[in-house]
Structure formats: structure tokens, C-alpha cells
Amino acid sequence: MGSIVETDHNYTRNTKPPGIRFVECTKKSNISFKSHQAIVLIVTFLAYTSYHAARKTTSIIKSALDPQTPDQSLESVSFLRRSNALSWILGSGWAPFNGSNGTGLLGDLDLAFLFVYAVGMFFSGHIGDRMNLRIFLTIGMVGTGLFTTLFGVGYWANIHIFYYYLMVQMFAGLFQSTGWPSVVAVVGNWFGKSKRGLIMGIWNAHTSVGNIAGSLTASYFLKFGWGWSMAVPGLATAVVGLIVFMFLPVDPESVGVVRDEDESESLKKEITDPLLTPKEENEKGSAVGFLEAWRIPGVAPFAFCLFFAKLVAYTFLYWLPFYISHTAINGEYLSNEAAGNLSTLFDVGGVVGGILAGHISDRLGARAITAASFTYCAIPALYLYRSYGHISMPVNVILMLVIGMFVNGPYALITTAVSADLGTHKSLKGNSKALATVTAIIDGTGSIGAAIGPVLTGYISTQSWSAVFNMLMVSAFVAGLFLTKLVVAEVTAKCQDSERGSSTSGSPRSGMVEEV
């Protein structure tokens, strides 16, 4: 027995992050379970903030690479005047992106990045469940930082070969695909489902914070040359990757801590009292694989809803600064830096939307109703922004905040609380090692939509930005339609509970009704 204890102790000591070992050696005492949870939240927040900051940079430099003809929606301003003003603000661009097909080439870069990211997501979830997530995440972040920086190197090396930037973006997408399955799996290992919607809604602010940080950083350094706008966030991502390697505890067992009693009870309930009742054939299976996970009730509807929700969200992620700089607001055009800074308000609204959607879904006990409601509300918000956003700066700001709230709300809810709910399904038999795979299925499907939206925008925008917004409104509508069956089931359950005189609004269950 003594040898077993010693072996376990040595294993724990060897798998503890070096930074944790250093802190415990300095304090001469072990770090508590609650302190480890705080470390996990902080480090994973920083990690995915860095991922999104590096991802946001290409949207900021688009106008510097391709200063194309601006939007011609304002008839009162002459075409020649707009072209001359924009040329003075943006400069001559960067070959090969400053030609007649510049926006198309930029759209191809977005497609390459996001397609590889989406495909890589499925493999990353599978690999992440089978190796140390701390090491896996570190490799992903350092690789992301390297290839983001290499994109900027094209500026100093005077590279004008399109395929150089294409290959760099593809490798950047591959390394970035390691991020989301890893951070969700680690957080899932440390936290139960109590108030999951609200907690993960707040935690998911890293997406918008990363977009804001990336926009502000890239916009600031743009005046020194667009290469700096890529290199600085890239190097910062690599540095955060080293912090992950030093301090991220993957799970309680890896650092030898005992779960708090209330946390243990929460996790036990999470396993024995599932959020969704699985179908009979899933209960009889020995383990949930890739195809079996698709058959978990709720996975397919939410995955396809996320496909269209991320299509809308990522179109804004990659093209909003470009759209702003090419559309006159109250008759005036903004510089690249000003357009990038203004676009951050979309992400400010996204933070509010993510937290609000999580909180509402917790209170209502209805994930599908909440996600669908936000998605449908995004449709009139998109119409109003396109139709009236150019009137004045205050109107533009208000409408952009509203769009960010309704577009990012369901996106944040599905990729966090819903994915974690389904990732702890009874069919998984309490196996936390499957959490990354389930998360990857949900977000990987959504990322395919994220790849399609920006590339369509690259081509459609050359004809009309109004057509782009029409595409986004249709996508939001279809996203809501995919949740129709779940919404009806949740409403029916609420009505039945009301008739029985029992309220479920404060229930700790997932908010997705059981399938009979």
C-alpha cells in the first residue's frame, strides 16, 4: 500500500505545473481547491482572450491591404469625392490585395483560416481527450503566436505572394483549433453545473475582451505599419502560452487536491441526474463515440443553430472594421484606427449579451427558448443598423451595441453552458475525458458556418453591402428555426408545470427538456 501511495504522490508531483510547484515550495504549503479554481478561471480566460486577440488582427488590417471603393449608399456625396477621401485615408494598399479582386482574396484568407480551424476542431477534441491538456494548449498557443507573427513578417520582408499569406493563415487556423475544446474541458473538470449559464456567460467574456484587445492593439500599431498589427498580438499569444504551461492545472487529480464537499456533490449530481434523458440505444452502449455523440438529444439542433449563429458573428468579427471604414457616418469617413476602435463596441455589446443570455437561461430553465429569442431579435437589429447606422455617430454606437448583444448572446450561450451541459450527459457515464470531444462537435460545426460567412461577404460586398446584411438576417432566422422543436418542447413542459402548480424557473437542470 505504501508503494502505491508513493507512486501516486510522484505522479502528482510530476504532473503539477512548474509554476504551481514553485508557489507551493515558496509558501511551504499546498494551494487550496478554491485557489486552484481561481487559477483555472484566470489562466483559461487569458488563454482564450489571446486566441481571439490574434484572430481579430486580420480584420483590422483589411483596409490597409485593400483600400477598395467605399460604400455608395449615400447619394448626396459624389463618388469621386468619396474615392479621393478614402484613398487619402487608407493609402495605396498592399499587393496582391489592392487589385480589383482584393476583397475576394481577403475572403479566401478568412475561408482558409476558418475551414482549417473547423476541421482541426474535431481532431483537437479527440487528441485533447488523450493527452495532457496543459501541454496541448501550450503547443496550440505558441504555434498560433508564431504563425500570426509570420503573417506580419510579410510586411518587413516585402512579400507579395498570395499563397504565402494563405499557407500562414491555414497553419494559424490549425493551431487555434486547439483552444476551445481544451479550455472548456479544463473548466468542466473543475466546476459543476450550479449557475452554469451565468458563470460561463461571465467567463465567456474572454471572446469579446479578446476581440476588443486585438482591435485596439492592432489599430494602434497600424500607424507604424500593418506588420506590427500582426506581430505584437502574435508574440503576446505565445507569451500567454508559456503562462499556461507554467500555471494551468488540468484537473484536481493532477495536482493532488481534494474537491470541496459541495463541489463533489454537484459533480455527482451532474453524472447521476443528467440534463437530458438519453435515448434507449445510447444507454445500452458501452461508450459514446463521435457518431453516438451526435445522437444525444439536443446536440444536432444546437450544433446546426450554432452553424448559422457563428456565420453571423464571424462576419462581424472579420468585416466590421472594413465596413465601417468604407461607409460614411454623417457624411464623413473614419480612418483605419478609428474604425477599428469603433468596432470594439460590437464586442462590448457581446459581453452584455453573453452574460444576459446565460442568466436568463438559468432563471427560466430554458436554454433553447433563450437562444432562439436572442437570435430572432438580431434580425430587426441588423436591419436597423444597415438602414440607419450612417445617420450619426450616436445612432451608430447604440445600434452596434444592440447588434452585439443579440448576435453574440446565443453564440456565447451555446458554446459554453449548452456545450458543457451536453458534455456531461449521462451517456458519457461520468467520463470527463469525453468533454473536449463533445465540445468540439458543437463548436466545430459552428466553425464551418464561421468559415462560410466571411468568404461570402468578401464576394457579396463587392456588389452591395445591403445584400450582405440580407444574408445575415436570413442566417439568423434559420438559426432560430433549428431550435423550434426544442423551444416547443420547453414551452410545453413549462405549461404542464404551470398546470401542476410547480415552477421550474429556479431549477439547476440544464434548461433543455427531457426527450421522451
C-alpha positions as CSV (number, residue, x, y, z in Angstrom):
1,M,0.0,0.0,0.0
2,G,2.9,2.3,0.8
3,S,4.4,1.9,-2.6
4,I,1.0,2.7,-4.2
5,V,0.8,6.0,-2.2
6,E,4.3,6.9,-3.1
7,T,3.7,6.2,-6.8
8,D,0.6,8.3,-6.8
9,H,2.5,11.1,-5.0
10,N,5.3,11.0,-7.5
11,Y,2.8,11.0,-10.4
12,T,1.0,14.1,-8.9
13,R,4.3,15.8,-8.3
14,N,5.4,15.2,-11.9
15,T,2.2,16.4,-13.5
16,K,1.9,19.6,-11.4
17,P,2.6,22.7,-13.5
18,P,6.0,24.1,-12.7
19,G,4.6,27.4,-11.5
20,I,2.2,25.7,-9.1
21,R,5.2,23.7,-7.7
22,F,7.2,26.9,-7.3
23,V,4.4,28.7,-5.5
24,E,3.8,25.8,-3.1
25,C,7.5,25.5,-2.4
26,T,7.7,29.2,-1.7
27,K,4.7,29.2,0.6
28,K,5.7,25.8,2.1
29,S,2.0,24.8,1.9
30,N,-0.3,23.3,-0.7
31,I,-2.7,25.5,-2.7
32,S,-6.3,25.0,-1.8
33,F,-9.0,23.7,-4.1
34,K,-10.8,27.1,-4.3
35,S,-7.4,28.8,-5.2
36,H,-6.9,26.3,-7.9
37,Q,-10.3,27.0,-9.3
38,A,-9.5,30.7,-9.4
39,I,-6.2,30.0,-11.2
40,V,-8.1,27.9,-13.8
41,L,-10.6,30.7,-14.5
42,I,-7.9,33.3,-14.8
43,V,-5.5,31.3,-16.9
44,T,-8.1,29.9,-19.3
45,F,-9.6,33.4,-19.6
46,L,-6.2,34.8,-20.5
47,A,-5.6,32.0,-22.9
48,Y,-8.8,32.4,-25.0
49,T,-8.6,36.2,-24.8
50,S,-5.2,35.8,-26.5
51,Y,-6.6,33.5,-29.1
52,H,-9.3,35.9,-30.1
53,A,-7.0,38.9,-30.0
54,A,-4.7,37.2,-32.5
55,R,-7.7,36.2,-34.6
56,K,-9.1,39.7,-34.7
57,T,-6.0,41.3,-36.2
58,T,-6.7,40.4,-39.8
59,S,-10.0,42.3,-39.7
60,I,-8.2,45.4,-38.7
61,I,-5.5,45.4,-41.4
62,K,-8.0,44.6,-44.2
63,S,-8.5,48.3,-45.1
64,A,-4.7,48.8,-45.1
65,L,-4.3,45.9,-47.5
66,D,-7.2,46.7,-49.8
67,P,-8.4,50.3,-49.8
68,Q,-11.3,49.5,-52.2
69,T,-14.0,51.8,-53.4
70,P,-16.3,52.7,-50.4
71,D,-20.0,52.0,-49.9
72,Q,-22.1,54.1,-52.3
73,S,-25.3,54.1,-50.3
74,L,-25.2,57.9,-49.7
75,E,-26.4,59.5,-52.9
76,S,-25.7,63.0,-51.6
77,V,-21.9,62.6,-51.7
78,S,-20.2,62.3,-55.1
79,F,-18.4,59.1,-56.0
80,L,-15.3,61.0,-56.9
81,R,-15.2,62.8,-53.6
82,R,-15.6,59.5,-51.7
83,S,-12.9,57.8,-53.6
84,N,-10.4,60.6,-53.1
85,A,-11.1,60.9,-49.4
86,L,-10.8,57.2,-48.9
87,S,-7.6,57.0,-50.9
88,W,-6.1,59.8,-48.7
89,I,-7.0,58.0,-45.5
90,L,-6.2,54.4,-46.4
91,G,-3.2,54.7,-48.8
92,S,-2.4,52.6,-51.8
93,G,-2.8,49.2,-50.1
94,W,-0.6,46.1,-50.4
95,A,-0.3,43.8,-53.4
96,P,-1.8,41.4,-54.2
97,F,-4.8,42.6,-52.1
98,N,-5.1,46.1,-53.6
99,G,-6.2,44.9,-57.0
100,S,-9.7,44.5,-58.4
101,N,-10.2,41.2,-56.6
102,G,-8.8,42.4,-53.3
103,T,-11.9,41.7,-51.2
104,G,-12.2,38.3,-52.8
105,L,-8.6,37.4,-51.8
106,L,-9.2,38.6,-48.3
107,G,-12.3,36.5,-48.1
108,D,-10.2,33.5,-49.3
109,L,-7.8,34.1,-46.4
110,D,-10.7,34.0,-44.0
111,L,-12.1,30.9,-45.5
112,A,-8.8,29.1,-45.4
113,F,-8.2,30.0,-41.7
114,L,-11.7,29.1,-40.6
115,F,-12.1,26.0,-42.7
116,V,-8.9,24.5,-41.3
117,Y,-9.9,25.7,-37.8
118,A,-13.3,24.0,-38.1
119,V,-11.8,20.7,-39.4
120,G,-9.0,20.9,-36.9
121,M,-11.5,21.3,-34.1
122,F,-12.9,17.8,-34.5
123,F,-9.4,16.3,-34.3
124,S,-8.3,18.6,-31.5
125,G,-11.2,17.4,-29.3
126,H,-10.2,13.8,-29.9
127,I,-6.5,14.4,-29.3
128,G,-7.2,16.7,-26.3
129,D,-9.0,13.9,-24.5
130,R,-6.0,11.7,-24.9
131,M,-3.1,13.9,-23.8
132,N,-2.2,16.4,-21.1
133,L,-4.4,19.4,-21.9
134,R,-1.8,21.8,-20.5
135,I,0.8,20.7,-22.9
136,F,-1.7,20.5,-25.8
137,L,-2.9,24.1,-25.1
138,T,0.6,25.4,-24.8
139,I,1.6,23.9,-28.2
140,G,-1.5,25.5,-29.7
141,M,-0.8,28.9,-28.3
142,V,2.8,29.1,-29.2
143,G,2.0,27.8,-32.7
144,T,-0.7,30.4,-33.1
145,G,1.6,33.2,-31.9
146,L,4.3,32.0,-34.4
147,F,2.1,32.0,-37.5
148,T,0.3,35.2,-36.6
149,T,3.7,36.9,-36.4
150,L,4.8,35.3,-39.7
151,F,1.9,36.9,-41.4
152,G,3.2,40.3,-40.2
153,V,6.7,39.3,-41.3
154,G,5.4,39.6,-44.9
155,Y,5.4,43.4,-44.3
156,W,9.1,43.7,-43.5
157,A,10.1,41.0,-45.9
158,N,8.1,42.8,-48.7
159,I,6.3,39.6,-49.6
160,H,3.6,40.0,-52.2
161,I,2.8,36.3,-52.9
162,F,-0.8,35.5,-52.0
163,Y,0.0,31.8,-51.3
164,Y,2.4,32.8,-48.6
165,Y,-0.3,34.5,-46.6
166,L,-2.8,31.7,-47.4
167,M,-0.5,29.0,-46.0
168,V,0.3,31.1,-42.9
169,Q,-3.4,31.5,-42.2
170,M,-4.1,27.8,-42.7
171,F,-1.4,26.9,-40.1
172,A,-2.7,29.6,-37.8
173,G,-6.2,28.1,-38.0
174,L,-4.9,24.6,-37.3
175,F,-3.1,25.7,-34.1
176,Q,-6.0,27.9,-33.0
177,S,-8.3,24.9,-33.2
178,T,-6.6,23.5,-30.0
179,G,-8.0,26.3,-27.9
180,W,-11.8,25.9,-27.3
181,P,-12.0,22.2,-26.6
182,S,-9.1,22.5,-24.2
183,V,-10.3,25.4,-22.1
184,V,-13.9,24.1,-21.9
185,A,-12.6,20.7,-20.9
186,V,-10.4,22.1,-18.2
187,V,-13.1,24.4,-16.8
188,G,-15.5,21.4,-16.9
189,N,-13.1,19.4,-14.9
190,W,-13.1,21.9,-12.1
191,F,-16.7,23.2,-11.9
192,G,-20.1,21.6,-11.6
193,K,-23.3,22.9,-13.1
194,S,-24.5,25.2,-10.4
195,K,-25.5,28.6,-12.1
196,R,-23.5,27.4,-15.1
197,G,-25.2,29.7,-17.5
198,L,-24.3,32.8,-15.5
199,I,-20.8,31.7,-14.6
200,M,-19.9,30.6,-18.0
201,G,-21.6,33.7,-19.5
202,I,-19.3,35.9,-17.5
203,W,-16.2,33.7,-18.2
204,N,-17.1,33.7,-21.9
205,A,-16.5,37.4,-21.9
206,H,-12.9,36.4,-22.9
207,T,-14.2,36.2,-26.5
208,S,-15.3,39.8,-26.6
209,V,-12.4,41.0,-24.4
210,G,-10.0,39.3,-26.8
211,N,-11.7,40.9,-29.8
212,I,-11.5,44.3,-28.2
213,A,-7.9,43.9,-27.1
214,G,-7.0,42.7,-30.6
215,S,-8.8,45.6,-32.2
216,L,-7.3,48.2,-30.0
217,T,-3.8,46.8,-30.2
218,A,-3.8,46.2,-34.0
219,S,-5.4,49.6,-34.6
220,Y,-2.8,51.4,-32.5
221,F,0.2,49.7,-34.2
222,L,-1.3,50.2,-37.7
223,K,0.2,53.6,-38.0
224,F,3.7,52.1,-37.7
225,G,2.9,49.6,-40.5
226,W,0.4,46.7,-40.7
227,G,3.1,44.2,-39.9
228,W,3.2,45.4,-36.3
229,S,-0.5,44.9,-36.0
230,M,0.0,41.2,-36.6
231,A,3.4,40.7,-34.8
232,V,2.6,42.2,-31.5
233,P,-0.6,40.2,-30.7
234,G,1.1,37.1,-32.1
235,L,4.0,37.4,-29.7
236,A,1.7,38.2,-26.8
237,T,-0.2,35.0,-27.5
238,A,3.0,33.0,-27.4
239,V,3.9,34.6,-24.0
240,V,0.5,33.7,-22.6
241,G,1.1,30.1,-23.9
242,L,4.1,30.0,-21.6
243,I,1.9,31.1,-18.7
244,V,-0.5,28.3,-19.5
245,F,2.4,25.8,-19.4
246,M,3.6,27.2,-16.0
247,F,0.3,27.5,-14.1
248,L,-2.6,25.7,-15.6
249,P,-3.8,22.7,-13.5
250,V,-5.8,20.4,-15.8
251,D,-7.9,18.7,-13.1
252,P,-7.9,18.2,-9.3
253,E,-6.3,14.8,-9.6
254,S,-3.3,16.2,-11.5
255,V,-2.4,18.5,-8.6
256,G,-3.4,16.2,-5.8
257,V,-6.2,18.3,-4.3
258,V,-9.4,17.1,-2.8
259,R,-12.7,18.5,-4.1
260,D,-14.8,20.6,-1.7
261,E,-17.8,18.7,-0.4
262,D,-20.3,20.9,-2.2
263,E,-18.4,20.6,-5.4
264,S,-18.2,16.9,-5.2
265,E,-22.0,16.7,-4.6
266,S,-22.5,19.0,-7.6
267,L,-20.4,16.8,-9.9
268,K,-22.0,13.6,-8.5
269,K,-25.5,15.0,-9.3
270,E,-24.2,16.1,-12.7
271,I,-23.4,12.5,-13.6
272,T,-26.4,10.7,-12.0
273,D,-29.1,13.3,-12.8
274,P,-28.4,14.2,-16.5
275,L,-29.6,17.3,-18.2
276,L,-31.2,15.4,-21.0
277,T,-32.6,11.9,-20.9
278,P,-30.7,9.8,-23.5
279,K,-32.4,7.6,-26.0
280,E,-32.5,3.9,-25.1
281,E,-29.8,2.9,-27.6
282,N,-27.4,5.3,-26.1
283,E,-27.9,3.9,-22.6
284,K,-27.2,0.4,-23.8
285,G,-23.9,1.4,-25.5
286,S,-20.6,1.0,-23.7
287,A,-19.2,4.4,-24.6
288,V,-20.1,7.5,-26.6
289,G,-18.1,8.0,-29.7
290,F,-18.2,10.7,-32.4
291,L,-21.4,9.4,-34.1
292,E,-23.1,8.4,-30.9
293,A,-22.5,11.9,-29.5
294,W,-24.4,13.4,-32.5
295,R,-27.4,11.3,-31.3
296,I,-27.5,12.8,-27.9
297,P,-30.8,14.8,-27.7
298,G,-30.1,18.4,-28.4
299,V,-26.7,18.1,-29.9
300,A,-27.7,18.3,-33.6
301,P,-30.2,21.2,-33.2
302,F,-27.8,23.3,-31.2
303,A,-24.9,22.4,-33.5
304,F,-26.7,23.5,-36.6
305,C,-28.1,26.6,-34.9
306,L,-24.5,27.5,-34.0
307,F,-23.5,27.0,-37.6
308,F,-25.7,29.9,-38.6
309,A,-25.2,31.9,-35.4
310,K,-21.4,31.8,-35.9
311,L,-21.8,32.7,-39.6
312,V,-23.3,36.0,-38.5
313,A,-20.9,36.6,-35.5
314,Y,-17.8,35.9,-37.5
315,T,-18.8,38.0,-40.4
316,F,-18.8,40.9,-38.0
317,L,-15.6,39.7,-36.4
318,Y,-13.7,39.8,-39.8
319,W,-15.5,42.5,-41.7
320,L,-17.0,45.1,-39.3
321,P,-13.9,47.4,-39.2
322,F,-13.7,47.2,-43.0
323,Y,-17.4,48.0,-43.4
324,I,-17.1,51.0,-41.0
325,S,-14.1,52.5,-42.8
326,H,-15.8,52.2,-46.1
327,T,-19.2,53.7,-45.0
328,A,-19.6,57.4,-44.3
329,I,-21.1,58.2,-41.0
330,N,-22.8,61.6,-41.1
331,G,-21.0,62.2,-44.4
332,E,-17.5,61.5,-43.0
333,Y,-15.2,58.5,-43.3
334,L,-13.2,57.2,-40.4
335,S,-9.5,56.2,-40.5
336,N,-8.4,52.6,-40.1
337,E,-7.6,53.2,-36.5
338,A,-10.8,55.0,-35.7
339,A,-12.9,52.3,-37.5
340,G,-11.1,49.5,-35.6
341,N,-11.7,51.3,-32.3
342,L,-15.4,51.9,-33.0
343,S,-15.9,48.2,-34.0
344,T,-15.0,47.2,-30.4
345,L,-18.4,48.4,-29.3
346,F,-19.9,45.3,-31.0
347,D,-17.9,43.2,-28.6
348,V,-18.9,45.3,-25.7
349,G,-22.5,44.5,-26.5
350,G,-21.4,40.9,-26.9
351,V,-20.2,40.8,-23.3
352,V,-23.6,42.0,-22.1
353,G,-25.4,39.6,-24.4
354,G,-23.4,36.6,-23.2
355,I,-24.0,37.3,-19.5
356,L,-27.6,38.2,-20.0
357,A,-28.3,35.1,-22.1
358,G,-26.7,32.9,-19.5
359,H,-28.5,34.5,-16.6
360,I,-31.9,34.4,-18.3
361,S,-31.5,30.7,-19.3
362,D,-30.6,29.9,-15.7
363,R,-33.7,31.7,-14.4
364,L,-36.1,30.3,-17.0
365,G,-34.5,26.9,-17.0
366,A,-34.8,27.1,-20.8
367,R,-31.6,27.2,-23.0
368,A,-33.4,26.8,-26.3
369,I,-36.0,29.5,-25.7
370,T,-33.3,32.0,-24.7
371,A,-31.1,31.2,-27.6
372,A,-33.9,31.4,-30.1
373,S,-35.3,34.6,-28.7
374,F,-31.9,36.4,-29.0
375,T,-31.4,35.0,-32.5
376,Y,-34.8,36.3,-33.7
377,C,-34.2,39.7,-32.1
378,A,-31.0,40.0,-34.0
379,I,-32.9,40.2,-37.3
380,P,-34.5,43.7,-36.8
381,A,-31.3,44.9,-35.1
382,L,-29.3,44.1,-38.3
383,Y,-31.9,45.8,-40.5
384,L,-31.8,49.0,-38.3
385,Y,-28.0,49.1,-38.3
386,R,-27.7,48.9,-42.1
387,S,-30.6,51.4,-42.7
388,Y,-29.8,54.0,-40.0
389,G,-26.3,53.4,-38.7
390,H,-24.9,56.0,-41.1
391,I,-27.1,58.9,-39.9
392,S,-24.9,59.9,-36.9
393,M,-22.2,58.5,-34.6
394,P,-24.5,58.2,-31.6
395,V,-27.1,56.2,-33.6
396,N,-24.3,54.0,-34.9
397,V,-22.9,53.4,-31.5
398,I,-26.3,52.5,-30.0
399,L,-27.3,50.1,-32.8
400,M,-23.9,48.5,-32.8
401,L,-24.2,47.7,-29.1
402,V,-27.7,46.2,-29.6
403,I,-26.4,44.1,-32.5
404,G,-23.5,42.8,-30.5
405,M,-25.8,41.8,-27.6
406,F,-28.3,39.9,-29.8
407,V,-25.8,38.3,-32.1
408,N,-23.2,37.2,-29.5
409,G,-25.8,36.2,-26.8
410,P,-26.9,32.9,-28.3
411,Y,-23.4,32.2,-29.7
412,A,-21.9,32.6,-26.2
413,L,-24.7,30.5,-24.6
414,I,-24.4,27.6,-27.0
415,T,-20.6,27.4,-27.0
416,T,-20.4,27.5,-23.2
417,A,-23.3,26.4,-21.0
418,V,-25.1,24.3,-23.6
419,S,-21.8,22.6,-24.7
420,A,-20.9,21.9,-21.1
421,D,-24.4,20.6,-20.4
422,L,-24.3,18.1,-23.2
423,G,-20.6,17.3,-22.5
424,T,-21.7,15.9,-19.1
425,H,-24.5,13.8,-20.5
426,K,-25.4,10.5,-18.8
427,S,-24.4,8.6,-21.9
428,L,-20.8,9.6,-21.2
429,K,-21.0,7.6,-18.0
430,G,-19.3,10.3,-16.0
431,N,-16.2,10.3,-18.2
432,S,-14.9,13.8,-18.1
433,K,-12.3,12.8,-20.7
434,A,-15.0,13.0,-23.3
435,L,-15.9,16.6,-22.6
436,A,-13.4,18.0,-25.2
437,T,-14.8,15.8,-27.9
438,V,-18.4,16.8,-27.3
439,T,-17.5,20.5,-27.1
440,A,-15.5,20.1,-30.4
441,I,-18.5,18.6,-32.2
442,I,-20.7,21.6,-31.2
443,D,-18.2,24.3,-31.9
444,G,-16.6,22.6,-34.8
445,T,-20.0,22.5,-36.6
446,G,-20.5,26.2,-35.8
447,S,-17.0,27.0,-37.1
448,I,-17.9,25.6,-40.5
449,G,-20.5,28.3,-40.7
450,A,-18.0,30.8,-39.4
451,A,-15.8,29.9,-42.3
452,I,-18.6,30.4,-44.9
453,G,-19.9,33.8,-43.7
454,P,-16.7,35.9,-44.1
455,V,-15.8,34.4,-47.5
456,L,-19.4,35.0,-48.8
457,T,-19.1,38.6,-47.5
458,G,-15.8,39.1,-49.3
459,Y,-17.5,38.4,-52.7
460,I,-21.0,39.8,-52.0
461,S,-19.7,43.1,-50.6
462,T,-18.2,44.0,-53.9
463,Q,-21.7,44.2,-55.3
464,S,-23.7,45.5,-52.4
465,W,-23.4,45.7,-48.6
466,S,-27.2,45.6,-48.4
467,A,-27.0,42.1,-49.9
468,V,-24.6,41.1,-47.1
469,F,-27.0,42.3,-44.4
470,N,-29.8,40.4,-46.1
471,M,-27.7,37.3,-46.0
472,L,-27.0,37.8,-42.3
473,M,-30.7,38.3,-41.5
474,V,-31.7,35.1,-43.3
475,S,-28.9,33.2,-41.4
476,A,-30.2,34.5,-38.1
477,F,-33.7,33.4,-39.0
478,V,-32.6,29.9,-40.0
479,A,-30.5,29.6,-36.8
480,G,-33.7,30.2,-34.8
481,L,-35.6,27.6,-36.8
482,F,-33.3,24.8,-35.9
483,L,-34.3,25.3,-32.3
484,T,-38.0,25.2,-33.0
485,K,-38.6,21.6,-31.8
486,L,-36.7,22.2,-28.5
487,V,-38.5,25.5,-28.0
488,V,-41.9,23.9,-28.4
489,A,-40.9,21.1,-26.0
490,E,-39.7,23.6,-23.4
491,V,-42.8,25.7,-23.7
492,T,-45.0,22.6,-23.4
493,A,-43.0,21.5,-20.3
494,K,-43.5,25.0,-18.8
495,C,-47.2,24.9,-19.4
496,Q,-47.5,21.4,-17.9
497,D,-45.5,22.5,-14.8
498,S,-47.7,25.6,-14.5
499,E,-50.9,23.5,-14.7
500,R,-49.4,21.3,-11.9
501,G,-48.6,24.4,-9.9
502,S,-44.9,23.7,-9.8
503,S,-42.4,26.2,-11.1
504,T,-39.1,25.2,-12.7
505,S,-37.6,28.6,-13.2
506,G,-35.0,28.1,-10.5
507,S,-34.1,24.5,-11.3
508,P,-30.4,23.7,-11.6
509,R,-31.2,21.4,-14.5
510,S,-29.9,22.3,-18.0
511,G,-32.9,24.2,-19.2
512,M,-33.3,21.7,-22.1
513,V,-36.2,19.4,-21.6
514,E,-36.0,15.7,-21.4
515,E,-36.8,13.8,-24.6
516,V,-39.4,11.0,-24.1
